[in-house]
Amino acid sequence: MARRTTSSKEQGFTLAGLLAILTVIVIFVTMTVPPQWSKVMARERDMQTIFIMKQYARSIRNFQLKHGSAPVSLQQLKDAKAPRMMRGKGEWIDPLTGKVDWIPIPAGAQQGTSVLPPGVAPPVQSVRPTPPPAPPPTPPGQQGAVNPSPGQPGGMVGPIIGVRPNKTGKSYLTLNGADTYEQWSYTVLDLEQEITGRRAALGTK
């Protein structure tokens, strides 16, 4: 009888110790996994956003090859047909905002082509896009009249060579040396450099 009692007590202590260990593990997982998962999802959204920016650059490049000039608005790019320049409904939702609210990048902007994780310096110094010129003064008698170009925030008129997200703040990925969303840029110029680099790597012209 004494042996059975001792064995039962040992099993009870073992079970209690196992439960305590499991409790600690659950608490640790609860405290660490959600923040880590949130970072993973944020990085994934950044990657999706960069992918769509590249799709816009490809569409604008195709438009240039077809018409001999860049589109002056995202709406013009969307409406282009025979062939269509954009797949699906002709517009892509920004993963960062959940809306189709891309900001067009005007012609004249220049930048590099690298996409790097935070903290890693780019191989070349990138040049930030130059802001669009200020709009002409409103003629007398037309104060308050605003006629924005379709698909263009702020009524900017002129050739566009890419888009950037309508979001501000620190990004999880670095694009062309920029680690804030308002400085992100990927344009037809970046795409041409990327295509040239690939052809050089393959030894083709």
Sequence and secondary structure as in RCSB ss.txt:
>XXXX:A:sequence
MARRTTSSKEQGFTLAGLLAILTVIVIFVTMTVPPQWSKVMARERDMQTIFIMKQYARSIRNFQLKHGSAPVSLQ
QLKDAKAPRMMRGKGEWIDPLTGKVDWIPIPAGAQQGTSVLPPGVAPPVQSVRPTPPPAPPPTPPGQQGAVNPSP
GQPGGMVGPIIGVRPNKTGKSYLTLNGADTYEQWSYTVLDLEQEITGRRAALGTK
>XXXX:A:secstr
 HHHHHHHHHHHHHHHHHHHHHHHHHHHHHHHHHHHHHHHHHHHHHHHHHHHHHHHHHHHHHHHHHHSS  SSHH
HHHH TTTTSSSTTS   BTTTTBS  EEEETT      EE TT   SS               TT TT     T
T GGG  S EEEEE S  SEEEEEETTEEEGGG  EEHHHHHHHHHHHHHHHT  
